[in-house]
Amino acid sequence: MSRRGGGGRRGGGDYYREPQPGAPSSGQRGGGRGGRGGGGRGRGGGGGGRGGYGEGHAPPPATADYPSPRAQEERQRPMDPSPSSVSATVSSSSLSRDMDRQLSLREPGEAGTSGPTPPSPPSAPVVVTPPASSKALRHPSRPGFGKVGRKCVVKANHFLVEVADKDLCHYDVSINPEPISKTTNRNVISELVRLHKDSQLGRRMAVYDGRKSWYTAGALPFTSKNFVIKLPDIGRDGNVRGEKEYNVTIKFAGHPDLHHLQEFLRGRQMDAPQETIQVLDVVLRESPSTRYTAVSRSFFSPQFGNPKDIGGGIEVWRGYYQSLRPMQMGPSLNVDTSATSFYKSVPVVDFVVDYLNLRDRSRPLSDADRVKIKKALRGLRVEATHRRESRIRYRITGITSMPMSQLTFDAGEGGTKISVIQYFRQRYSYALKYAHWPCLQAGSDSRPIYLPMEVCTILEGQRYGKKLNERQVTEMLSFTCERPQDRERNILEVVSQNNYNDDKYAKEFGIRVRNQLAAVDARVLPPPKLKYHDSGREKMCSPIVGQWNMINKKMINGGTIEYWTCLNFSRVLPNDVSRFCNDLVAMCNDKGMVFNPEPFTSIRSARLNDMESALREVYHQSMERLSRMGKHIQLLIVVLPEMRGYYGKVKRVCDTELGIVSQCCLPKHVSSRGNKQYLENVALKINVKCGGRNTVLEDALRNNIPYVTDRPTIIFGADVTHPSPGEDSSPSIAAVVGSIDWPEITKYKGLVSAQEHRKEMIQDLYTLKQDSQKVNPHGGMIRELLLSFYRSVRQKPERIIFYRDGVSEGQFAELLLYEMDAIRRACASLQDGYLPPVTFIVVQKRHHTRLFPQVHGERSSTDRSGNILPGTVVDTKICHPTEFDFYLCSHAGIKGTSRPTHYHVLLDENHFSADTLQMLTNNLCYTYARCTRSVSVVPPAYYAHLAAFRARYYIESEFSDGGSTSIGSFRDRSAVVRHLPQIKDSVQEVMFFC
C-alpha cells in the first residue's frame, strides 16, 4: 500500500520516499477532473483523485468553490515539519522507548524536551510488537466547562448514592475443589452463612461477588479461617450424585477506603479507587442476584412483564441494568430498562420445530438441520419428564449423529446391546414417537447419556446468546421500543420496586439511594450552516431540529457517471426496472450530478442462481469496449432479489473481484412509483461513491473551524467489529477511515483489515515488515491514509484528530498505549521528526445513560418523538469528576428514547477547549453523506463502523457452516487470521462504504 508513496523532500525531511526507477508516478496514474470544493465532474469531482506527489509531478488540485486567501496560501506553503507537543525529533526505531514520555500530557505553557535527538535508523528491519508499560497513563484534565448554546435542564437516569463512613473489609474467598459455575459458588457461600452467621461470622451480614471477594461492614472475628461445606453433588450432566464436600478458606485481604473515593470525587486523587466502588456495587446487587436472572450487569425476570415470543423458540424478557459509578455529583447508581433473549421453557421437540421452522415432524432431520440444532442446544439445561417419581436435570453436551432408531448401548456386564427405543419401552412403558430424530446427548463422550428429545423440557431462565435473525431483531425492537416518558416511568418503577433504602444489605453498609432522577444542567448547541452549490435556488441551509431536505438544492460537488448499467435479480418487471433507472438518473442530474441517461450496456435480468456469473459477465462485456478507450464502468445498479441474504455476495464480488462501484436497491422500492425521498437518498449515496460531495460546512469554507481550518488537519475514525456469539473461527475486522479533503473534511477514504478473533486493539495501524528485499518495509492503515491526504491536499497533516469507537473503560490504558504508539510510528516512518499533535477521543454508544426532557411534551424543549433536542450536550454532574468527557445527543429521535453518545478524551496534545471540541463534534454530525439528518455518532466513527461491517461480507462465506463441518474442525481454525480479499483501487479510492 505504502509503495504508492513517492515524492521529494520538503521542509527538511522526505515526508514520502522517492519512487523506484520505472515505477509509475501518480501523475501517470491520472487524477480526478474535479476541484477540491468546486463543481468539478468525474471521479475526482471534489478531490485530487489519485494524482500527484513530489516536485515535478502533477500539480496541486484546483481550489474550492469558495476558497479563502488563507486556504490558497496554505496550499502553496512549503512543508515545514509541523509543531507538536512532543518536540524531539524521533525516528521510528526510537519511538517505542519514548512512549511513556510522549503520552504524558503537558499543559500549554510547559516546556518541551531539551533538544532534538538525532535519528538513529535501525541496523536491520524489526517487527513491531505491542509496547509494554507498567506506568499508568494520565488522561487530560477537563479544560473547563462548555458555555456555548442555550442553557436548559434535563433529567438523567442516575440516582445519587449516599454512603455512611463504615469500616469496609475485603476478604479473599478460596473454594476447593473449584466449582464449575458462579451459581455453585453462591450456593456454597450461602450455606456457609446459614450455618455460621450467628457463631463464627460474628453476626456480620456479608455480600459476595460470586467469585473471589467477600465484603463486610466491620471486621470478622478472625483474619483467616477454614470451613467445610457439604452440598448435593450436581454433575455437569445435571444429575445429583450424592454429597460433595467443599473446603472454603476466608482470609482478610484489606480495607477498601471510602476516604479515597471522596478524594477522587473532589479531584484530589487521580486514580479511581476501583475496589471501594466494587464494594458498593456488590452491596446493591446482592439482593437482586437472589431474586432475578443476572446477565452481566443486568437483571431479568418475567416479573417485569410478560415475555415476548419472537419466533424460533426464543422469547424476550424485560429487566433492568444497574451499575454504580463515580460522577461529578458523587457516587451514582445508573439504572436503565433492559431486555434480552431467552430460550422458551418448552419441550425440546417444540423448540426444534420452531427453531428450524419445520412443517412436517414426521420427516428426519437433515445433516444441516442437525448441526444447527447441535449448536443451538449445546450447553443448555433440560429436565427429563419421563420418570414419574422424579425429574432429573441434565446439561446437553451434543446431539447424536444417528437417528434414535439406530442407537444402542450396553445393557449390562455381558455386553448385551439394547436400543434406546426398546429401553424406554421396557423400563418406563414409554413409546417414543420421534425415532427418526437424533437424541440429545448428556454426560461425556466416553459415557454418554442418550435423551430422546420428546422427554426433555428446556429449563426456564437460560439466555440465548447467539445472533438473532432479522425477523427476531425486528420483533425485539418493536417490543422494547419505549417513548421517553414511558422509559422514565419504568426506570422509576424499578427503583421503587427494589426499594434500596430498605434493603438489609444496604442498611448494613450504610448506603442510601435517592429515588429521583438527577437534574442536570445542559446546553443545546446551535446547528451549523450547510453550503450547497451556487446553481441551486437555495445555496445555504440551516437545519431545523436536526433535519433538512434537498428541495431547491444542488450538491456542492456533483460527480460524473458516464458509463453505467443495471442488473436485476428480482421479479420486478423489466419495464419497471427501466422506469426506476430513468427516475434515479433524473434525480441525480436534478441534484447536481452529470449522469448519462443511457446505460452503457442494456439493462438486463438474471437468475438468482447465476448471480456471480452474471456480475462477472457484465464486467467483462463492459471492459471489452471500455478498455480500448482507457475507461471503466463507473456504476452498477443492482436490484436485489426478494429473498434476503444476497447483498453481501454482490458487494464481495463487486468490491474485491471486479472493482465496480455498486448501488443495491430493494425490489419494493424499484417497483413503487413517486418515492422522491428514496430517490434523493440513493442519489446522495451514489454521488459520494463516485467522488463527489453532497454538502460542506459553511464554516469550513470560511476557515472558521477552530483547530481544523487554521492548519492542515486530518480526522480519523476507527472501529473494530467482532464476530457474532458462537462464531469461533471468524476474525475480528478493523476499519480506519481518514479525511482526504481539507478544510472541508467531508470526504473519507476507508481501509479494512482482519485481525485476531475478538482482539480489540487495531493491529494493522502501523506495520514494519521483516523483509530485507523491501526498500520501504513500512506500512499500515494510518500511514496509507496520511499518504492519501497528502496526495489530495498537497500538504501533510499538521494536526490529527482521532475518533475511536467501540472501546470500554477497562481498555482505555491499553488502547492508548498501543494505538498511539502505532500512530506515532506511522508518522515518524514518513519523515524523521514528523509527530503532529494528536487528540485521541473514544466514542461510546454502548452505555446506559439516558437523558430526558425536564417537562415531557413541551414543544420548546423536545423534538417530534418527545426526545431532547439535537445538539444537547452535558459535561457536568453525570460526567467524570476530573477528566475531559461529555455526552452529546446530536440527532433528532425517530422512535423510542434517544441515546446520547459519550465522548471521552484520552489524549489532547492540541489542547481543545470544551466548547471547541463539542462544537466540532456536533457540527461534523451534520456532514454524514447518506441522509439529510444529523446523525447520533460523529461521521468518521460511523463510516469506520460501516466499512468494518462491509468487510465482514468479504469473508463470511469462508466461515459459513456446512452440514458436514464438525465443531472440532471449526474451532481448530480459530487461531488462524485469514487476510481479507483486497478491495480494488477503483472502489477503495471512493467512499464505497456509504
N, C-alpha and C positions, 0 to 999 in steps of 0.2 A: 504493500500500500504506500509506504513512505517513499518508495523509489520514484514516485511521481513528483517528488520534491523539486529539486533543482533551484537555480538562481544564484546570483552573485553575492558578494559581500556588501553589506551596507551597515553603516553605523558602527564600524569597528569589529564586526563579527559575521561569520557566514551563517545567517539565520537558516538558510537551506543549503545543503551541499550541492556542488556543481553536478550537472547531469553527466553521465558517462558518454564518451565519444560514440556517435552513431545512434544514441537514444533520441527519440523524437521529443522535441520541445512541446510545451503546451500550446505554443503558437501554431505548431504544425497540427496539433490535435484539433484546434479550432475552438472558438468560444461562441457564446450566445450573441444574438444580434441586439438584444435589448440593453438599455441602460440600467443602472442600479436603482433608480427610482422612477424612471420615466415610463412612457407608454410603449417602449420598445417591444418588438414582436420576436417570435421564435423561442426556441428552448431556453435561451438566455434572457428572455424578457424580464428584466428585473435583476439580473446578475451578470457577472462577467463570464458566465459559462465556465468551461474547464480551461480557459486560456491563461496565458501569460505568467511567466515568473522570471525574475532576474533581469539584469540590464541587457538591452539589445534584443529582447523578445517582444511579445505582444504588448501593446500599450495598455495603460490602465483603462478600466471601463468608463463609459460616459457618465456624466453627472446626473443626479436625480432630477425629477420634475421640478422640485422646489429646492435647489441647492442653496446653501448659505455660503458666503465668502469664506467663513471659517472652515467649512467642510472641504472646500476646494483646496485651501491652504494645507489642511491636514493630509490630503491625499498626495500632495506633492512634496511633503516634508521628508527629509532623509530619515532613515530608520535608525534612530539612536536607541541604544538599549534603554528599555523602559525602567522607570524607578520602581522600587519595591520596598516593602518594609523590611525585607531581608537584603541588605546592601552588599553582601560579599559576592564576589564572582565565584561561582561554584560550577564545577564540571559534574557530569552525571556520575562519575566514579566516586566523587567525594560527597555526594548528596546524602547517602544513607546515614553516615555517621553524624551528620549535622541536623538530623530530623528533629531531635528534641529542641535544639536551639531555634530552628526555624518555626516550629509550631508554638513556641512560647510567644504570647502576644505582648506587644509594647504599645503603650499609649502614644497618641500622636506627637508628641514633642520629645519622646525618649530617644536617646542617642542610639545609633546603629552600631554595627561592628566597627572595630578599629581600622580596618583596612581590607582591601581585596586580597583574596587568596589566589595565587597563580594556579591556573588549571593544570591538573596532572592526569592526563589520559591514562586509562588502564593499559597495562602491557599486553593483555590478552582479553578477548571478549569474555564477559561474565554473564551468568544467568541471574536475572533479578529474583531475589527472594523477598518475602514479606518482611518488613522491618520489625524488629522486636524492641520493646522498651518497657521497663518496669515503672517508669515515671508517669504519673498521672498528667493528662493534658488539661490545661485550663482553658475553658471556653470563655469567650469575651463577655465582659460585664455589660449589662444593659446601659446603652448610651443616653439614658433619659427616656421619658415617655413621649409618645406622639401627641401632637397638638392640632394637626390639620384635620378638617372635617367638622361636620355638625355633631355636636355632643348629644348623647342620648343615654338612656339606661336600659340594659337588657337583663334578663334573668338567665342564670346558668344552672345546670343540674349538678351543682356542687353544694355540699352541706357542711357547714363549719363544725369541726370536731374540737371539743374542749377536753383537755387531759389534766387530771389531778397529778400532783407530784408524788409518785409512787416509787417504791424500791423494786424496779423491774429486774427479774432474774432469768437468765437463759441457761437451760440445761440441755446437754447433749444426750440424745437417746440412741442406744445401740440395741438392736433386736437380733438374736441369733437362735436358729437359722433365719436368714433374712427373708421376710415374707415376699410373696410373689406380687402383691398389689398394695396400693395405698389404703384400700379398704381393710385389708387384713391388718395393716399397721394400726389403723384406728381401732379395730376390734381388740387388738392386744392391749393398747393403752387404756381403752375404756374399761376392760376387765381389770386391769391393774388399779385404776382409780376406784372402781366399785369395791374391790377387796381391801384396799389400803388407805383410802382417803382419810378416814377418821383416826387412823393409827399412825402409820409410818410417814404419811404425807402431811401430817400436822394440820389437817382440815383445809389445806390450801386448795383453791379452785384453779386448776391449770388449763392452759389451752395448748393445742398440739397442731403442728403444721402438716401432719401426715407423713413426714419423712424423718428428719433427724433432730428437730428442735422442739423443745417443750418450754413454755414460759409461765412464770408465776409472778404475782404482785406481792413480793416478800419471799424471804429465803425459806427453803425446806429445812427440816431438822438434820439434814446430812449434806455432805458435799459429794458423796458418791455412794451408790448402793445398788446391789443386785437383787432382782426379783425373778421368781419362776412363775410363769403364767401358762395355764393349760386352756386350750381351745379345741373345739371339734376340728379334726384334720380334714380339710376340704382340698382335694387334689385338683390338678389342672383340668381334669375331666369333669369336675363338679361333684364327684362322689365324696361322701363322708366316710373316712377310713379310720374311725376311732378318734382318740385324743392326740393332740400334738403339743409338745412342751416347748415353750419359748423362754430363753434366758434374756432378760431385759436389764440393761445397765443404764442408770440415770446418773449423770455426772455434771457437776456445776461447770459452766463454761464462761460466764461473765455477767456483767451488769450493763445492759443497754441503758444509755444515759439520756434522759429527757432533756437535760440541760444542753446537750449537743444539738438536739433538734431545735430548741429555741434559738440557739446561737446561729444555726444555719438559716432559720427563717428571718432573723434580723440582719443577715448579710455579714455576720462576723466570722463565719466559718464557711469555707468554700465547698467542702465535700459533704453531700447529704449523708446523714447517719442512717444508712440503709437498715441496720439491724434494729434500731429503735422504730423506724417506720414499719418494718416487718412485724414487730411485736403487736403494734396497734392494729395492723391489718388483719393478723391472725385472730386477734380477740374478736373483732367484729364479724369474722367469717365462721367462728366456731359453731354458733347455734344454727345458722343456715346450712352448714355442712351436714348436720344430722337430720335435717328436715327435707332437703331438696337434693336433686341430682346435680352434682357440681361438674362443670366443664370449664377448665381453665379458671378464669376469674368470674365466671357467670354461674348462676343457679337456675335450674329449670324444674318445672313441675306442672302437671295438669291442673293444679290448684289455681294457676294464673290464667286459666281459660281453657275451653275445650280445644284439644289438639286439632290441627287441620290436616286432613288426608290430601297429600299432593301426588298420589299415584306411585306405582312401583313398589308398594309395600312400605312406603315411608310416610311419616307424618311430622308435622312441625309443632313443637312445644314452645309456649311462651315462657319467659323468665326475665331475669334482670342481671345486669352487670354491676359489680361493686369493686371499688378499689380506693384505698386511702393514699392520698398524695400530698406532699408538702407544697403549699402555694404561698403567694404573697399575703393572702388573708389569714394564713395559718394552716394547720392540718385540715384537709378537706376530704370528705367522702364523696367520690364521684359515683352516682347511681344513674343507671340508664336502663330502659327496657331493652330486651334482647329476645332472640328466637333462634332456634337451631333445629336440625332434622334428627329424628329418632326412628329406629325400626318400630313398626307397629307390633304390638303384642298379639300376634295371630298364629294359628297353626302354620308350620313351615310350608305345608303344601299350598296354602292360600298365598303365602308370601311369594313362592316360586311362580305361581300363576300370575300374580300382579307384576312381579319384577320383570318377567320375560314376556308379559302381555300375551299369554297363551290362550288360545281359543278352544283347543281340544286337549283335555287332560289325558285322554287315552293314548296319545302318541308318545313314543320315547323322546327323551331329550337328546338333542344333537350334541356333538363334541363341543361346539362353540358355546351352546347354552350351558353345558355342564361346567365349562371353565368360568363363565360369568357368575354362575351360582356359587361356585367354589370361592371365588374372590369376594363375593358379597357376604357369604356366611362365615368365612374363616374367622375364628376368634369370638364368635357370638355365643352367648349363653342361652341354652334352651332347657326346657323342662319336659321330661318324658311323662306321658299321661296314661300309659298302658297298664301300669300297676295299680291295682285297686287299693292296696294297703298304704302305699306311699308314692310320692312323686320325687324322682331324683333329678338333680340338675347336672348338666354336662356343658363343657365348652367345646365347640366344634373345632376340630383341627383340619378337616378336609372333607372331600366327597369321594366316594368310590368311583373308580374308572369303569366298573362294570355295573350293569343293572342289578337290582336286588334279586331277581330271579336266578342269577348265576352265582350269587355269593354264598360261600360255605365257610365254616370254621370248625376247629377241633371241638368235639363234644365231650371228650374225656381223655383219660390217660392212654387208652388203647389206640388213639389216633383216629377214632371214628369221626368222619365228617358229617356235618348236618347243615342243611341250608337255613338261611335266615328265615325264610317263609315257613319252613317246617318247624323251626324252633319256636316261633311266635304262636303257631297253631297249637303245638303240644304244651308249651309252658303257660301260655296266657289265654288260650282259647280265643285267639285273636286272628281273624282272617284279613291279611293285608291286601289292599286294593291296588296299590301302585307298584306292582312287581316289575314294571318296565322302567321305573325310575331308579337312579342310583340311591344309595344310602348315605346318610350323614355319617361321618367318622369322628369319634372322640378317642381319647387315650393317645397312645404313642403308636408309631409305625410298627414297632415290634409287638405290641399288644393292643391292637386296635379294638375299639368297641363300635359295632355297627348299629346304627339307629335308623329305622325307617322314618322317612320324613313325616308320614301321616300320624306318628305317635308323639311328635315333638311340637312344642309351642314356644315361640320366642318370648323370652322374659322381658318385662317392661323396663324402660329407662336406659336403653342402650343406644348411644349416639351413633348416627350414621355419618361417618367421617369421609365418605367418598364424594366424588364430584356429582352434583345433581345435573340432570339433563335440562334442556331449555324449557320444556313444559313445566317441570318441577320448580325451576327457578322463578318462572312467571307466577305460578301458584303461590310460592312462598312470598314473593314481593307483594303480591296482592293482599295476602293475609297479614303481613307485618307492617304495611304502609300505615302510618299514623299522622294525622294532621297535628300541627304544633300544639294546639290546646289539648288534644287527646293524649299526646305523648307526655306533656307536662302533668296532666291529671293522673295518668298511670304511674308515673315516677313517684308522685306524692303518695299514691296509694301503696306502693311498695314500701316506702319509708314508714308509713303509718302502720302497715301490716307487720313489719319487722320489729317495730317498737324498740329501737335500740336502747333507749334510756331506761327501759325496764328489764333489759336482758341481764341475766345473772352474771355473765362473764364481763359485760361492760361495766356493771356496778363494781365487781371485784377489782377491776383495773382502773376505776375512777374515770371512765370515759362517758362523755355525753355528746350526743349528735343533735344539732338543731334541725328542726323539721321544716324549715323554709329554704327555698332555693336562694342562692346567693344573688343579690342585686349588684350588677357590675357596671361601672362606667364604660361607655363605648363611644365610638365616633363613626359617622357614615362618611367615607371618603368620596369626594366628587368624581364622577366618571370622566375619562379622558375624551378629548375630541378626536374623531377619526377622519382622516383625509382620504377622499376618493378623487377620481380623475376629473380634470377640469372640463372634459367634454360632456359630462353628465350635468343634469339640471341642479342636482344637489352635490356640491363639491366638498362639503363639510357635514359631519354628522355628530350630534350629541346624543348618546344613548339615554334612554329613559327606562329606569328600573332595570338596568342590565340588558335591555333589548333594543334592537333597531331592525331595519329591513333594507332591501336593495332597491326599493322603488325610486326611480329617477336618479339612480347612482350607477356609476361605471367603475369597474376595478381599476385601481391606480396603475397597475401594470398588467394588461391583458396579454396572455400568451397567444401563440400561433399554433393551430393544428391544421396542417396541410394534408397529411396522409393518415387516414384512419379507416376503420371498418367496424363491423358489428357481427357478433356470433351469438346465436340464440339456441339455448339448450332447454327452453321451456316449451309449454304447449300453447303459448301465445301465438296468435295467427301472424303470418309474415307481414300482412298489411298493417297490423297494429304495431309491430316492431318498427317498421319503416316510419310510420307516423310519429312514434315516440322519438326516434333518432332525429327526425326533422324538427320536432319541438325542442329537443335538447340543444341541437345546433343553433336554432334561432335564439334560444335563451342565452347561450354562451356569447353569441355575437351581440345581442342586445346589451349585455353587461360589460362589454368592452374587449372581448377576445376577438381574434381573427380566426374563424373556424370555417374551413372549406365545407360547403353544404353537401358536396358529393363524396361518398365514401370511395376510397382508393380501389377497393375490391367490393364486389356486390355483397350486400347483407345476406347472410346465409343461416340456415338452421342445421343443427347436427344432433345426432342421438346422444343420449346421456352416456351410454357405454363407450362411445368413441370420443369422450371429452378431450383427453390428452392428445390423441392423434389429430383431432380437428384443430386444436390450438396450434400444433406444430405445422399443420398444413397451411393455415392462414399465414403463419410467419414465413414459411418458405415461398409461398406464392408471392407475397409482398416483396421479399428480398430479391427474388429473381428479377423483378422490374426496377426496384428502387436502388439496388446496389450499383447498378450502372451509372446512376446519377449521383452517387455518393450520399444517398439519403437512406432513411429507415422509417418504418411505420411508427408514428408518434403516439397513437392511442388505439386501444382495442376496447370497445364497449361489449360487455358480456352480460347477456340476460341469463341469470341463473335458473336452474330447474326448480320446480315447485318443492321438491324434496330438499331438506336441509342437509348440510354437511359437505357441500361441494365448493364453497367459497375458498377454503384453504388450498384445494387442489389447483384451482385457477391461479391463485397468487403464487404458489410454489413454481408452477410451470412458467408463468409469465415473468416472474421476478428473477428466478435463478437459472432457467434454461434458455429462454428466448430473448430476454431483455426487452420486453414490451411493457410499456406503462398501460395498466388496465383499469377500467372502471366497471365494477359489477353493479347490476341493478336487479331488484327483485321483480318477479313477473307481475305481482299485484300492482306495482307502480307503473310498469310498462303498459299494462292493459287499460289502466284508468286514464281518463281524459281531464285536461284542465287543471292539473295539480301543479300550479305555478311555484308554490313554496318548495315542493320537492325538486323541481327542475332547477330552481335557484340554488339550492343547497348542493346539488350534483355539479352545477356549473362552478361553484366555489371550489369544490374538490378538484375538478379537472384542471382549473386554472393553475393551482399551486403544483399539481403533478406535472405540468408542462413548463414549470419555471417561472410562472407569473406571481404577482402579489395581488391580494384582494383589497387590502387597505393597510394604512400605516398610521401610527400615532402622529398627530399634528406636532406635538412637542418634539418628536424625533427630527422632523424636517426643520424645525426652528432651533435645533441644538439646545433644547430646553429640558433635557432629562438629566438631572444631576447624576454624576458617577457613571454615565453611559455615553453621552454625546460629546463630552469635552475631550475625551481621548478614545482611540480605537478600543472597543470593548467587545469581548466575546462572551456570550451567555450559553452555558451548557445545561443540559438536563440529562439525568441518568436514572436508570431503574433496572431492577433485576426481577424477572418473573420466574416463579418456581413451578414445577410440575404439580398436577392435582394430587391430592392424597391417594396413596395406593400405587402411584406410578413410580416404581423403584428404580427404573433404569434411565428415565429421561433426564437430560441435563437441565440445569437452570440456564436461562437466557438473559444475558446482559445487553443493554442498549444504551448508547450515548448519542445525543444529538447536540449539535453546536450551531450557533447562528453564523451565517456566512454573508450577511449584509450588515453594513454599519453606515450611518447611525440608525437605520430603520428598524433593525432587529425583528424582522418578521419571517425571514427565510431561514430554514434549518436543514442541515444535512444529517442523516442518521446512519449510524453504524451498529452492527449487532455482532454478538459473539456468544458461543456456547461455553459453559464452564461447569465445574463440578456440581454434582447433584446437591441442590439446596445450599449452595455456597452463596452468601450474601455479598461479600466483598468482590468488587469487579476485578477480575484477574487480568483482563486484557486492556487496561487503561494505558499501560506502557509495557513494552516488551523489549528485551535485548537478547537477540538470538546468538547462540554459541556456534558460530559458523565462520571460520577463518576466510572462506571464499567471498563472504559478503563485504562489499566496500562500506556499506552503511547498514549495520545489523539492527539499528533502532527501529521500532515500530510501535503499534498500539493505537487505540482509538483516539486518545487525546492528541497525540502527535499528528495523526492524519487530519483531524478536524482543525487543528491550528494551521496546517498547510492549506486546507481548503479555504479558510478565512483569508489567508494571505493572497491566494490566487484570485479571490473575488474582490477583496478590498484594496489590495496592493499595499497594505501595511500590516505589520504584525500587531496582535492584540497587546495593548499596554495595561489591560485590566481583565481579570477573569471573575465572572460570577457563576457559581456552580450550584444548581438546584439538584439535590439528591433525594430521590423518592424511595419510600418503602423500607425505612430503617427504624428499628425500635430503639428506645433509650438505652437499653443494655448494651447495644452495639456501637454507641457513639464513639467511645475512645478508640476501639479497634478500627472502626471505619475511618476516622480522621487520620490516624497514623498511617494506615495502609494506603488509602486513596490519595491523600495529599502527597505522600512520598512518590506515588506514581505520577501525579500531575507535575510535580517539580522535576522529576527525572525526564519526563517528556519535554518540558520546556527547555531544560538545560541541554538536551540532546540536539536541539535545533541551533542553539547559539550559546557559547560559553558566557555565563553571567546573565542569561536571559531568565529572569524569575519575576514575572509580572505579579503584582499583588493579587491575592485570591480572597474572595468572600465565599465561604462554603456554607450552604443552607440546607438543612434537612427538611423535607416536605412530608408531613404526616397526615394521612386521611384515616388510618385505622385507629381512631381513638373514640372515646365515648363522651366527649364534651359536646353538649348541645346548647344553643343559645335561643332564647325565646323572647318575643316582644314583651315589654312591661305590661301593655294592655292589648290583649288579643282583639283583632278586628279593627283596630284603629288604623285608618287608611294612611295617615301621615307617617306611620312607623312600620308598616308591613307591606309586602307585595301581594299579588293576587292569590297566592297559595296560603297566605296567612303567616309566612315566614318573615324573619328580619330582612331588612333591605340589603340589596347587593352593595358591597363596599363597607359593610360593618366590620370594624376592626376593634379588637380588645387586646390590650397589653398590660392590664392591671388586674389585681386581685386574684384571678384564677390562673395567672401565668407564673413562671419560675420566679422564685424570690429574688434572684440576682442576675440570671443570665438573660441573653438577648433573644426573646421569643415573642410571638404574638399569634392570635387567632384571627383569620380573615375569612369572612363569608363574601366571596367576590361574585357570586352568581344569584340569580333570582330562582326561587324554588318553583318546581313544576308540580310535584306530588310528594306528599309526606313531609317530613321535617328536614330542613336543610342541615347539612353537616359542614361546619366551618373547617377550613384547612389550617393545620398548625404548622407554623414555620419556626424552626429553631436554628439559630446561627451558631455554628461550631467553630468558625474561624472568620475573622474580619480584618484583613490587612488593608482594606480600602477605607475603613473607619466610617461606615454608614451611620447616619443618624436614624432614629426610629422612624421619623416621617419619610425620609428619602427611600428607605428600603420598603416600607409599607406602601407608599405611593407607586414605586416602581413595580412591585409585585402585583398590585391591584390593576394598574394600567396594562401590564402585559396580558392579564386575563381577558382583555378586550381584543387581543390580536389573534385569537385562535382561528385558524383558517377555515374550519369546516362548517361554521354556522354564524349567524348574526346575533349571537348572545355572548355575554361574558360567561366564562367557564369557572368551575369551582377550584381548579388546580392550575397553577402557573403553566402556560403552554409548553415551555421546554420540558418540564417533567411529564406533562400529558403526552407529548409527542414521543418521549422515550418509552413510556408505557405502551403506546400504540405500536412502536417499532419492535419492541420485545415480544409483544403479543403476536405480531405478524410473523416474526421469525419462528415462533412455535409451529406454525403451519408447515414450515420448510422441512421439519424432521418428524412430524407426528406419524407419518406413515411408516417410518423406520421402527417406531416403538409401539405400533398398534398391536393389540392382542390377536393372535390367531388361535384357532381351535386346538391346534396341536402344540402350542407353546407351553412348556411346563413352567411352573413358578420358579423352580430352581434355576433353570437356564436364564429366566428373565432377570433374576437378581444377580446372576454371575456377571452381567454386563454393567452393573450399576457403577462400578469404579471407572469405567471407560468413558472419557469425554469425547463424543463424536463432534467433529467440526461441522459447522453449518455450511450448507452449499453457498458458494459465493454469489452475491447479488450482482447482476450485470451492471456495468458502469452507467448505461443509459437509464437505468432505473434508480440506481443509488445516488446519482447526482441531483435528483429532484426529491420532493417531499412525497415519496412513494407510500409512506405510512398513513397518509391522510385519507 
